[in-house]
Amino acid sequence: MAARRIKATTGPLPLQHPNWTLVTCILASSLAFIDGSVVNVALPAIGHSLGGGAADLQWTMNAYTLPLSALLLMGGAAGDHFGRRRLLVVGIGLFLLASIGCALAPGIAVLLTARALQGLGAAILLPNSLAILSHTFSGPAKGRAVGTWAAASAISAAIGPPLGGWLINNVGWRAIFYINLPFGALAILIALLAVRESGAGKRALDWLGASLATVALFGLTWALTLWSSTHHMSSESWIGLAGGIAALGLFVLAEHKEGDKAMMPLGLFGSRAFGGLTLVTFLLYAAMGGLILLLPYVLIVGGGYSPLRAGAALLPFSILIGGGSRVMGRVAETIGPRWPLTIGPIVCGLGFALLVRADPHASFWTSILPGMLVLALGMAGAVAPLTTAVLSSVDDEHMGTASGFNSAIARTGGLIATALAGAVMAQSGAALTSAFHGAALIGATLAIAAGIVAFLTLPARLGRPA
C-alpha cells in the first residue's frame, strides 16, 4: 500500500521542468528569510505596541530560533524517510498558520507562541527544500541551481526590510506576517504540481537517534537562549546545558551502534572536509547573525531612522549577495569550494572591521555603506559554495539530514549572536554605538577564522560518497 502511495506521487506531473522545482524551493525557503529580516526591522514597533521591553524583544527572536534549531535535524531526517515533498508541504502549511497567529496576537505571550510554531514549520521546510533541490539537479546544473537559490534568498531578504518598513509605517507591524500567505500558498500549489517525491521509503527512520538529537539540540539551544535573555548562566541554563551534552553523548553512542543505518552516520564526522564545513558554517553565520539583527536596531534606536529607511539601508547588502551568489555557485562547481570559502569569509572580516567606524548619526554613505558593501562581496563569494559543498559531501539518502544538521549549526551560531546582541540592545545613546563597534570586531574575528578553517580543512574538490 505504501509503495502504491509513493508511486502515485512520482508519476507524470502537470509541470515537468526542473526549474519549477527550483521556484518551489526558493518560495519555501524565502518564507523563513523574509520573516527573519522583516521582524528585525519591526522589533521597536512590536515593543511599543505590545509593551515589551528589551528581553521581550529578544524572545521574539529566540522563540522562533529555539524550535528551529532543535528540530532541523529531525525535520531533515523525517523528509528522508516519509518523503521530502510531503514534509515540505506540511512545513509550509504550519508556517502559514503560525503567521496568522502572529498577525492576530493580542499580547506578547500569544506572539511568542505563534513565533515558536513558525520555527517548527521552518525546521520542517528548510532542510527538505534544499534536499529536494540537490536531488533534482546534478553536476554543473546543481551549482547553478544552488547559486540561484542563494541569490533569490538574499534578494527576498533584501525586499523584506523596506517592504516591512513601509507596511509598519502605513499599515502596522501586524501586516508583516500577512505577507507570508501569498508566497506560501503559491509554494504549496507548485509543489503539488511540479515536485516529484523523493526520499520516501528509502530507509527506516532512526527514531532513537532523531529523538536524542532533538533533545540534545533543544537542551543546548535552551541554555543559550536563557543566557541570551539574562546575560548570565542561571541554574536553568546549567541544567539545559548538562542535559543537552548528556543527550548528545547518548546520540553519538546510538548512532555508533546503528552504523550505516544511522540517521547521521558517524563516518561523516571522520571526514576532515565535513568537519571543516561544519565549523565554517558556525563561525560565518554567528558573525552574520549579529549584524543582521543589530544594524536595523542601531539605526532606528540610535540614529532615529524610520523602519522604512532602516530597511532600505540593508538593500545594497542583500542585493549584492543576490547578484553574486549565482555566479559563485557556478565558480564553485568549476574550481571547487576551497578558495571561495577561504577568500569570501576573510573579505567579510574586512567588512566587519570597516563597520567599527560606523556612526548612526553620520552620513550613511560614508559611515556604514562601505563596510556593508565589502561584507556583501565576501558573503556573495561564500554562501552558494558553502551550501553546494555540504550537499555534495553526503549520499542521496542523507541529503535531508545533512541539510538539517548544517542548518542547525548555522542557527546555533545565530543564537549565540543573538545572545551577544542582547547585551548591545540593552544599551542606549553613545554606549549603544560603542557596543555595536565591539560586536563588529567580534564578527571580524569570527569571519576571518572561518576563512582560515576552510583553507586548512577543505580539499580542492569534494566528491559525493557512493
Kinemage of the C-alpha trace (Angstrom):
@kinemage 1
@onewidth
@group {chain A} dominant
@subgroup {mainchain}
@vectorlist {calphas} color= white
{ca met a 1} P 0.000 0.000 0.000
{ca ala a 2} L 2.818 2.394 0.919
{ca ala a 3} L 4.617 1.567 -2.332
{ca arg a 4} L 1.491 2.410 -4.372
{ca arg a 5} L 1.125 5.679 -2.469
{ca ile a 6} L 4.712 6.685 -3.223
{ca lys a 7} L 4.405 5.699 -6.864
{ca ala a 8} L 1.364 7.928 -7.225
{ca thr a 9} L 3.398 10.953 -6.187
{ca thr a 10} L 6.256 10.222 -8.595
{ca gly a 11} L 4.306 9.788 -11.824
{ca pro a 12} L 3.732 12.416 -14.537
{ca leu a 13} L 3.062 15.871 -13.135
{ca pro a 14} L 1.427 18.881 -14.828
{ca leu a 15} L 4.636 20.946 -14.578
{ca gln a 16} L 7.594 18.856 -15.685
{ca his a 17} L 10.505 21.289 -15.983
{ca pro a 18} L 13.074 21.160 -13.129
{ca asn a 19} L 13.012 24.941 -12.919
{ca trp a 20} L 9.550 24.712 -11.378
{ca thr a 21} L 11.101 22.670 -8.586
{ca leu a 22} L 13.692 25.426 -8.178
{ca val a 23} L 10.895 28.013 -7.940
{ca thr a 24} L 9.177 25.946 -5.237
{ca cys a 25} L 12.358 25.635 -3.176
{ca ile a 26} L 13.024 29.369 -3.479
{ca leu a 27} L 9.494 30.318 -2.429
{ca ala a 28} L 9.531 27.912 0.519
{ca ser a 29} L 12.935 28.996 1.828
{ca ser a 30} L 12.096 32.659 1.296
{ca leu a 31} L 9.350 32.379 3.902
{ca ala a 32} L 11.970 31.936 6.621
{ca phe a 33} L 14.344 34.541 5.187
{ca ile a 34} L 11.713 37.227 4.618
{ca asp a 35} L 10.203 36.632 8.039
{ca gly a 36} L 13.549 36.961 9.779
{ca ser a 37} L 14.559 40.170 8.031
{ca val a 38} L 11.148 41.781 8.428
{ca val a 39} L 10.881 41.001 12.147
{ca asn a 40} L 14.293 42.558 12.783
{ca val a 41} L 13.006 45.876 11.434
{ca ala a 42} L 9.718 45.536 13.338
{ca leu a 43} L 11.147 44.925 16.819
{ca pro a 44} L 10.855 48.544 18.056
{ca ala a 45} L 7.265 48.811 16.753
{ca ile a 46} L 6.290 45.476 18.338
{ca gly a 47} L 7.758 46.566 21.659
{ca his a 48} L 5.858 49.870 21.551
{ca ser a 49} L 2.566 48.202 20.564
{ca leu a 50} L 2.613 45.255 22.982
{ca gly a 51} L 4.539 46.910 25.798
{ca gly a 52} L 7.550 44.632 25.545
{ca gly a 53} L 10.980 45.519 26.881
{ca ala a 54} L 14.422 44.536 25.570
{ca ala a 55} L 14.107 40.998 26.995
{ca asp a 56} L 10.704 40.515 25.342
{ca leu a 57} L 12.093 41.696 22.011
{ca gln a 58} L 14.931 39.186 22.318
{ca trp a 59} L 12.407 36.438 22.973
{ca thr a 60} L 10.522 37.458 19.843
{ca met a 61} L 13.623 36.225 18.013
{ca asn a 62} L 14.506 33.413 20.431
{ca ala a 63} L 11.020 31.862 20.393
{ca tyr a 64} L 11.486 31.341 16.652
{ca thr a 65} L 15.136 30.252 16.783
{ca leu a 66} L 14.776 27.713 19.619
{ca pro a 67} L 12.430 25.200 17.901
{ca leu a 68} L 14.066 25.925 14.550
{ca ser a 69} L 17.495 24.938 15.888
{ca ala a 70} L 16.228 21.979 17.918
{ca leu a 71} L 14.130 20.344 15.198
{ca leu a 72} L 16.066 20.954 11.961
{ca leu a 73} L 17.828 17.587 12.143
{ca met a 74} L 14.550 15.790 12.870
{ca gly a 75} L 12.838 17.664 10.023
{ca gly a 76} L 15.504 16.648 7.517
{ca ala a 77} L 15.587 13.022 8.674
{ca ala a 78} L 11.780 12.793 8.530
{ca gly a 79} L 11.856 14.016 4.935
{ca asp a 80} L 14.461 11.368 4.046
{ca his a 81} L 12.025 8.747 5.375
{ca phe a 82} L 8.445 9.953 4.792
{ca gly a 83} L 9.101 11.952 1.621
{ca arg a 84} L 10.638 15.374 1.167
{ca arg a 85} L 7.791 16.894 -0.835
{ca arg a 86} L 5.249 15.710 1.717
{ca leu a 87} L 7.202 17.244 4.592
{ca leu a 88} L 7.835 20.429 2.610
{ca val a 89} L 4.109 20.991 2.141
{ca val a 90} L 3.409 20.222 5.820
{ca gly a 91} L 6.110 22.654 6.933
{ca ile a 92} L 4.829 25.446 4.712
{ca gly a 93} L 1.247 24.923 5.889
{ca leu a 94} L 2.255 25.066 9.549
{ca phe a 95} L 4.348 28.195 8.921
{ca leu a 96} L 1.381 29.947 7.301
{ca leu a 97} L -0.990 29.086 10.160
{ca ala a 98} L 1.562 30.361 12.669
{ca ser a 99} L 1.986 33.576 10.651
{ca ile a 100} L -1.733 34.245 11.003
{ca gly a 101} L -1.370 33.660 14.750
{ca cys a 102} L 1.463 36.222 14.887
{ca ala a 103} L -0.602 38.780 12.994
{ca leu a 104} L -3.603 38.374 15.328
{ca ala a 105} L -1.611 38.178 18.607
{ca pro a 106} L -3.207 40.371 21.324
{ca gly a 107} L -0.109 40.278 23.531
{ca ile a 108} L 3.488 39.141 23.875
{ca ala a 109} L 2.600 35.659 25.181
{ca val a 110} L 0.478 34.759 22.142
{ca leu a 111} L 3.025 36.300 19.788
{ca leu a 112} L 5.825 34.195 21.275
{ca thr a 113} L 3.725 31.013 20.994
{ca ala a 114} L 2.957 31.711 17.347
{ca arg a 115} L 6.614 32.520 16.689
{ca ala a 116} L 7.565 29.127 18.159
{ca leu a 117} L 5.140 27.424 15.759
{ca gln a 118} L 6.716 29.386 12.912
{ca gly a 119} L 10.080 27.991 13.999
{ca leu a 120} L 8.673 24.461 13.925
{ca gly a 121} L 7.333 24.970 10.406
{ca ala a 122} L 10.654 26.417 9.254
{ca ala a 123} L 12.530 23.454 10.787
{ca ile a 124} L 10.485 21.161 8.557
{ca leu a 125} L 10.514 23.142 5.309
{ca leu a 126} L 14.127 24.400 5.217
{ca pro a 127} L 16.123 21.107 5.131
{ca asn a 128} L 13.642 19.428 2.817
{ca ser a 129} L 13.682 22.378 0.427
{ca leu a 130} L 17.452 22.112 -0.043
{ca ala a 131} L 17.377 18.291 -0.181
{ca ile a 132} L 14.771 18.430 -2.972
{ca leu a 133} L 16.942 20.923 -4.849
{ca ser a 134} L 20.060 18.763 -4.577
{ca his a 135} L 18.150 15.637 -5.598
{ca thr a 136} L 16.699 17.315 -8.691
{ca phe a 137} L 19.931 18.765 -10.108
{ca ser a 138} L 23.412 17.291 -10.553
{ca gly a 139} L 26.824 18.369 -11.830
{ca pro a 140} L 27.222 21.965 -13.029
{ca ala a 141} L 23.428 22.357 -13.076
{ca lys a 142} L 23.370 21.848 -9.308
{ca gly a 143} L 25.912 24.617 -8.807
{ca arg a 144} L 23.780 26.973 -10.896
{ca ala a 145} L 20.600 25.927 -9.089
{ca val a 146} L 22.088 26.358 -5.609
{ca gly a 147} L 23.582 29.692 -6.680
{ca thr a 148} L 20.192 30.815 -7.961
{ca trp a 149} L 18.555 29.666 -4.722
{ca ala a 150} L 21.117 31.584 -2.654
{ca ala a 151} L 20.713 34.669 -4.838
{ca ala a 152} L 16.921 34.575 -4.619
{ca ser a 153} L 17.106 34.061 -0.844
{ca ala a 154} L 19.334 37.113 -0.491
{ca ile a 155} L 17.057 39.197 -2.720
{ca ser a 156} L 13.965 38.123 -0.780
{ca ala a 157} L 15.743 39.071 2.447
{ca ala a 158} L 16.561 42.422 0.823
{ca ile a 159} L 12.958 43.035 -0.164
{ca gly a 160} L 11.741 42.174 3.342
{ca pro a 161} L 13.089 45.147 5.343
{ca pro a 162} L 11.935 48.007 3.062
{ca leu a 163} L 8.609 46.296 2.408
{ca gly a 164} L 8.234 45.654 6.118
{ca gly a 165} L 9.218 49.244 6.912
{ca trp a 166} L 6.593 50.561 4.500
{ca leu a 167} L 3.938 48.253 5.972
{ca ile a 168} L 4.851 49.277 9.530
{ca asn a 169} L 4.619 52.968 8.658
{ca asn a 170} L 1.394 52.726 6.653
{ca val a 171} L -0.498 49.662 7.892
{ca gly a 172} L 1.081 48.459 11.138
{ca trp a 173} L 3.541 45.794 12.226
{ca arg a 174} L 0.915 43.022 12.105
{ca ala a 175} L 0.817 43.288 8.319
{ca ile a 176} L 4.383 41.974 8.043
{ca phe a 177} L 3.171 38.481 8.930
{ca tyr a 178} L 0.400 38.520 6.345
{ca ile a 179} L 2.935 38.884 3.509
{ca asn a 180} L 3.919 35.259 4.115
{ca leu a 181} L 0.498 33.996 2.989
{ca pro a 182} L 0.666 34.525 -0.805
{ca phe a 183} L 4.258 33.241 -1.018
{ca gly a 184} L 3.419 30.137 0.998
{ca ala a 185} L 0.188 29.372 -0.857
{ca leu a 186} L 1.963 29.618 -4.212
{ca ala a 187} L 4.791 27.369 -2.956
{ca ile a 188} L 2.308 24.674 -1.891
{ca leu a 189} L 0.478 24.853 -5.234
{ca ile a 190} L 3.629 24.498 -7.337
{ca ala a 191} L 4.984 21.765 -5.062
{ca leu a 192} L 1.871 19.680 -5.668
{ca leu a 193} L 2.033 20.272 -9.423
{ca ala a 194} L 5.758 20.156 -10.149
{ca val a 195} L 7.844 18.497 -7.428
{ca arg a 196} L 8.453 14.777 -7.576
{ca glu a 197} L 8.510 12.895 -4.297
{ca ser a 198} L 11.956 11.788 -3.154
{ca gly a 199} L 13.328 10.082 -0.087
{ca ala a 200} L 10.082 8.285 0.799
{ca gly a 201} L 10.647 4.692 1.849
{ca lys a 202} L 14.389 4.725 1.054
{ca arg a 203} L 15.445 3.968 4.609
{ca ala a 204} L 13.914 3.439 8.039
{ca leu a 205} L 13.732 6.466 10.287
{ca asp a 206} L 16.188 6.213 13.162
{ca trp a 207} L 13.667 7.218 15.837
{ca leu a 208} L 16.083 6.856 18.742
{ca gly a 209} L 18.766 8.910 17.020
{ca ala a 210} L 16.275 11.543 15.884
{ca ser a 211} L 14.783 11.849 19.371
{ca leu a 212} L 18.164 12.107 21.095
{ca ala a 213} L 19.357 14.683 18.553
{ca thr a 214} L 16.238 16.779 19.161
{ca val a 215} L 16.666 16.601 22.952
{ca ala a 216} L 20.365 17.497 22.636
{ca leu a 217} L 19.742 20.460 20.349
{ca phe a 218} L 16.834 21.643 22.494
{ca gly a 219} L 18.863 21.465 25.696
{ca leu a 220} L 21.835 23.300 24.209
{ca thr a 221} L 19.773 25.982 22.488
{ca trp a 222} L 17.587 26.397 25.588
{ca ala a 223} L 20.695 27.052 27.691
{ca leu a 224} L 21.948 29.567 25.117
{ca thr a 225} L 18.524 31.189 24.914
{ca leu a 226} L 18.328 31.697 28.681
{ca trp a 227} L 21.867 33.031 28.667
{ca ser a 228} L 20.966 35.466 25.874
{ca ser a 229} L 17.972 36.728 27.860
{ca thr a 230} L 19.577 37.102 31.298
{ca his a 231} L 23.258 37.535 30.316
{ca his a 232} L 24.386 35.049 32.943
{ca met a 233} L 24.268 31.276 33.428
{ca ser a 234} L 21.337 30.566 35.750
{ca ser a 235} L 20.602 27.164 37.293
{ca glu a 236} L 18.098 26.505 34.481
{ca ser a 237} L 20.791 27.312 31.927
{ca trp a 238} L 23.210 24.849 33.531
{ca ile a 239} L 20.506 22.149 33.624
{ca gly a 240} L 19.758 22.705 29.932
{ca leu a 241} L 23.456 22.642 29.064
{ca ala a 242} L 24.108 19.459 31.068
{ca gly a 243} L 21.016 17.748 29.639
{ca gly a 244} L 21.959 18.732 26.110
{ca ile a 245} L 25.519 17.439 26.476
{ca ala a 246} L 24.266 14.180 28.019
{ca ala a 247} L 21.750 13.661 25.190
{ca leu a 248} L 24.475 14.456 22.661
{ca gly a 249} L 26.682 11.763 24.169
{ca leu a 250} L 23.828 9.239 24.027
{ca phe a 251} L 23.148 10.274 20.418
{ca val a 252} L 26.760 9.507 19.472
{ca leu a 253} L 26.551 6.084 21.160
{ca ala a 254} L 23.233 5.272 19.472
{ca glu a 255} L 24.497 6.306 16.036
{ca his a 256} L 27.676 4.268 16.506
{ca lys a 257} L 25.552 1.207 17.284
{ca glu a 258} L 23.384 1.746 14.186
{ca gly a 259} L 26.413 2.001 11.877
{ca asp a 260} L 25.442 2.671 8.247
{ca lys a 261} L 21.738 2.615 9.203
{ca ala a 262} L 22.168 5.615 11.484
{ca met a 263} L 20.332 8.856 10.793
{ca met a 264} L 23.674 10.695 10.850
{ca pro a 265} L 26.458 8.146 10.121
{ca leu a 266} L 29.412 8.991 12.356
{ca gly a 267} L 31.729 8.284 9.443
{ca leu a 268} L 30.779 11.693 8.089
{ca phe a 269} L 32.484 13.327 11.062
{ca gly a 270} L 35.646 11.385 10.316
{ca ser a 271} L 35.895 13.426 7.135
{ca arg a 272} L 38.158 16.436 7.563
{ca ala a 273} L 36.146 18.300 4.923
{ca phe a 274} L 32.757 17.683 6.582
{ca gly a 275} L 34.129 18.804 9.949
{ca gly a 276} L 35.649 21.867 8.305
{ca leu a 277} L 32.398 22.784 6.572
{ca thr a 278} L 30.566 22.459 9.889
{ca leu a 279} L 32.982 24.817 11.649
{ca val a 280} L 32.990 27.310 8.760
{ca thr a 281} L 29.181 27.387 8.858
{ca phe a 282} L 29.110 28.001 12.607
{ca leu a 283} L 31.677 30.802 12.569
{ca leu a 284} L 30.352 32.611 9.497
{ca tyr a 285} L 26.683 32.559 10.487
{ca ala a 286} L 27.464 33.543 14.072
{ca ala a 287} L 29.171 36.629 12.651
{ca met a 288} L 26.390 37.442 10.196
{ca gly a 289} L 23.531 36.762 12.620
{ca gly a 290} L 24.661 39.561 14.907
{ca leu a 291} L 24.945 42.094 12.090
{ca ile a 292} L 21.536 41.401 10.543
{ca leu a 293} L 19.837 41.717 13.930
{ca leu a 294} L 21.773 44.688 15.284
{ca leu a 295} L 22.212 47.067 12.364
{ca pro a 296} L 18.497 47.923 11.849
{ca tyr a 297} L 18.029 48.260 15.609
{ca val a 298} L 21.011 50.605 15.981
{ca leu a 299} L 19.874 52.718 13.031
{ca ile a 300} L 16.309 53.052 14.372
{ca val a 301} L 17.036 53.469 18.100
{ca gly a 302} L 20.468 55.087 17.923
{ca gly a 303} L 20.180 57.053 14.684
{ca gly a 304} L 16.490 57.937 14.594
{ca tyr a 305} L 15.872 56.132 11.285
{ca ser a 306} L 12.304 55.223 10.362
{ca pro a 307} L 11.610 51.480 9.901
{ca leu a 308} L 11.350 52.067 6.126
{ca arg a 309} L 14.674 53.879 5.976
{ca ala a 310} L 16.407 51.274 8.159
{ca gly a 311} L 15.032 48.504 5.949
{ca ala a 312} L 16.212 50.265 2.804
{ca ala a 313} L 19.680 50.594 4.348
{ca leu a 314} L 20.048 46.804 4.093
{ca leu a 315} L 19.168 46.716 0.388
{ca pro a 316} L 22.713 47.165 -1.005
{ca phe a 317} L 23.960 44.345 1.212
{ca ser a 318} L 21.380 41.762 0.184
{ca ile a 319} L 21.160 42.758 -3.476
{ca leu a 320} L 24.926 42.424 -3.914
{ca ile a 321} L 24.824 38.966 -2.319
{ca gly a 322} L 21.931 38.060 -4.603
{ca gly a 323} L 23.774 39.242 -7.694
{ca gly a 324} L 26.994 37.395 -6.853
{ca ser a 325} L 25.679 34.114 -5.465
{ca arg a 326} L 24.512 32.654 -8.766
{ca val a 327} L 27.905 33.357 -10.342
{ca met a 328} L 29.762 31.885 -7.371
{ca gly a 329} L 27.612 28.749 -7.471
{ca arg a 330} L 28.958 28.069 -10.970
{ca val a 331} L 32.512 29.035 -9.970
{ca ala a 332} L 32.477 26.635 -7.010
{ca glu a 333} L 31.368 23.776 -9.271
{ca thr a 334} L 34.281 24.595 -11.604
{ca ile a 335} L 37.185 25.219 -9.209
{ca gly a 336} L 35.904 23.567 -6.018
{ca pro a 337} L 34.867 25.143 -2.698
{ca arg a 338} L 38.270 25.678 -1.031
{ca trp a 339} L 39.235 29.072 -2.435
{ca pro a 340} L 35.751 30.669 -2.434
{ca leu a 341} L 35.285 29.585 1.211
{ca thr a 342} L 38.729 30.894 2.120
{ca ile a 343} L 38.614 34.269 0.394
{ca gly a 344} L 34.908 35.034 0.956
{ca pro a 345} L 34.911 34.894 4.788
{ca ile a 346} L 38.195 36.825 5.014
{ca val a 347} L 36.694 39.602 2.875
{ca cys a 348} L 33.682 39.504 5.243
{ca gly a 349} L 36.083 40.065 8.129
{ca leu a 350} L 37.435 43.177 6.423
{ca gly a 351} L 33.876 44.445 6.010
{ca phe a 352} L 33.178 43.950 9.717
{ca ala a 353} L 36.398 45.813 10.515
{ca leu a 354} L 35.178 48.786 8.452
{ca leu a 355} L 31.938 48.838 10.468
{ca val a 356} L 33.920 49.604 13.611
{ca arg a 357} L 33.853 53.225 12.424
{ca ala a 358} L 30.066 53.172 11.796
{ca asp a 359} L 28.091 56.049 13.328
{ca pro a 360} L 24.270 56.040 13.061
{ca his a 361} L 24.269 59.843 13.320
{ca ala a 362} L 26.787 60.335 10.490
{ca ser a 363} L 26.230 60.001 6.743
{ca phe a 364} L 25.088 56.508 5.824
{ca trp a 365} L 27.034 56.684 2.546
{ca thr a 366} L 30.424 57.240 4.166
{ca ser a 367} L 29.992 55.690 7.619
{ca ile a 368} L 28.058 52.451 7.047
{ca leu a 369} L 27.753 51.667 3.328
{ca pro a 370} L 31.483 50.936 2.655
{ca gly a 371} L 31.604 48.218 5.306
{ca met a 372} L 28.317 46.724 4.143
{ca leu a 373} L 29.500 46.543 0.526
{ca val a 374} L 32.733 44.759 1.454
{ca leu a 375} L 30.749 42.398 3.699
{ca ala a 376} L 28.315 41.664 0.884
{ca leu a 377} L 31.163 40.871 -1.528
{ca gly a 378} L 32.537 38.360 0.952
{ca met a 379} L 29.192 36.710 1.620
{ca ala a 380} L 28.420 36.560 -2.116
{ca gly a 381} L 31.585 34.531 -2.510
{ca ala a 382} L 30.783 32.145 0.347
{ca val a 383} L 27.029 31.418 0.587
{ca ala a 384} L 26.444 29.329 -2.557
{ca pro a 385} L 29.787 27.427 -2.396
{ca leu a 386} L 29.143 26.532 1.248
{ca thr a 387} L 25.650 25.188 0.540
{ca thr a 388} L 26.808 23.251 -2.532
{ca ala a 389} L 29.758 21.749 -0.672
{ca val a 390} L 27.586 20.499 2.210
{ca leu a 391} L 25.060 18.864 -0.120
{ca ser a 392} L 27.845 17.315 -2.226
{ca ser a 393} L 29.564 15.750 0.788
{ca val a 394} L 26.848 13.133 1.507
{ca asp a 395} L 24.950 10.472 -0.425
{ca asp a 396} L 21.402 10.941 -1.696
{ca glu a 397} L 19.780 9.113 1.231
{ca his a 398} L 21.236 11.521 3.799
{ca met a 399} L 20.837 14.849 1.991
{ca gly a 400} L 17.897 15.956 4.126
{ca thr a 401} L 19.682 15.014 7.331
{ca ala a 402} L 22.908 16.739 6.279
{ca ser a 403} L 20.999 19.854 5.230
{ca gly a 404} L 19.169 19.862 8.554
{ca phe a 405} L 22.391 19.377 10.503
{ca asn a 406} L 24.173 22.189 8.665
{ca ser a 407} L 21.191 24.495 9.106
{ca ala a 408} L 21.092 23.649 12.828
{ca ile a 409} L 24.769 24.597 13.111
{ca ala a 410} L 24.038 27.903 11.342
{ca arg a 411} L 21.072 28.612 13.632
{ca thr a 412} L 23.140 27.771 16.719
{ca gly a 413} L 25.734 30.277 15.586
{ca gly a 414} L 22.950 32.798 15.067
{ca leu a 415} L 21.588 32.091 18.542
{ca ile a 416} L 24.939 32.895 20.122
{ca ala a 417} L 24.955 36.088 18.060
{ca thr a 418} L 21.510 36.893 19.467
{ca ala a 419} L 22.899 36.469 22.970
{ca leu a 420} L 25.665 38.965 22.234
{ca ala a 421} L 23.173 41.250 20.501
{ca gly a 422} L 21.044 41.338 23.644
{ca ala a 423} L 23.891 42.987 25.526
{ca val a 424} L 24.149 45.601 22.763
{ca met a 425} L 20.396 46.234 22.609
{ca ala a 426} L 20.313 46.897 26.361
{ca gln a 427} L 22.490 49.996 25.810
{ca ser a 428} L 21.391 53.481 24.734
{ca gly a 429} L 22.922 56.634 23.328
{ca ala a 430} L 26.685 56.644 22.780
{ca ala a 431} L 27.001 53.344 24.667
{ca leu a 432} L 24.796 51.667 22.033
{ca thr a 433} L 27.115 52.757 19.213
{ca ser a 434} L 30.199 51.711 21.194
{ca ala a 435} L 28.682 48.284 21.915
{ca phe a 436} L 27.898 47.860 18.203
{ca his a 437} L 31.545 48.566 17.388
{ca gly a 438} L 32.581 45.824 19.826
{ca ala a 439} L 30.163 43.389 18.162
{ca ala a 440} L 31.636 44.307 14.752
{ca leu a 441} L 35.117 43.422 15.999
{ca ile a 442} L 33.856 40.041 17.218
{ca gly a 443} L 32.224 39.498 13.815
{ca ala a 444} L 35.510 40.307 12.048
{ca thr a 445} L 37.370 37.774 14.173
{ca leu a 446} L 34.818 35.012 13.571
{ca ala a 447} L 34.647 35.609 9.806
{ca ile a 448} L 38.430 35.604 9.331
{ca ala a 449} L 38.666 32.444 11.451
{ca ala a 450} L 36.099 30.793 9.135
{ca gly a 451} L 38.277 31.546 6.117
{ca ile a 452} L 41.365 30.101 7.811
{ca val a 453} L 39.472 26.922 8.757
{ca ala a 454} L 38.301 26.489 5.153
{ca phe a 455} L 41.834 26.832 3.819
{ca leu a 456} L 43.215 24.294 6.302
{ca thr a 457} L 40.479 21.631 6.042
{ca leu a 458} L 38.914 21.644 2.575
{ca pro a 459} L 40.332 19.814 -0.446
{ca ala a 460} L 40.369 21.427 -3.876
{ca arg a 461} L 37.305 19.368 -4.801
{ca leu a 462} L 34.589 17.458 -2.985
{ca gly a 463} L 33.025 14.286 -4.332
{ca arg a 464} L 29.719 12.817 -3.166
{ca pro a 465} L 30.126 9.459 -1.403
{ca ala a 466} L 28.945 6.436 -3.325
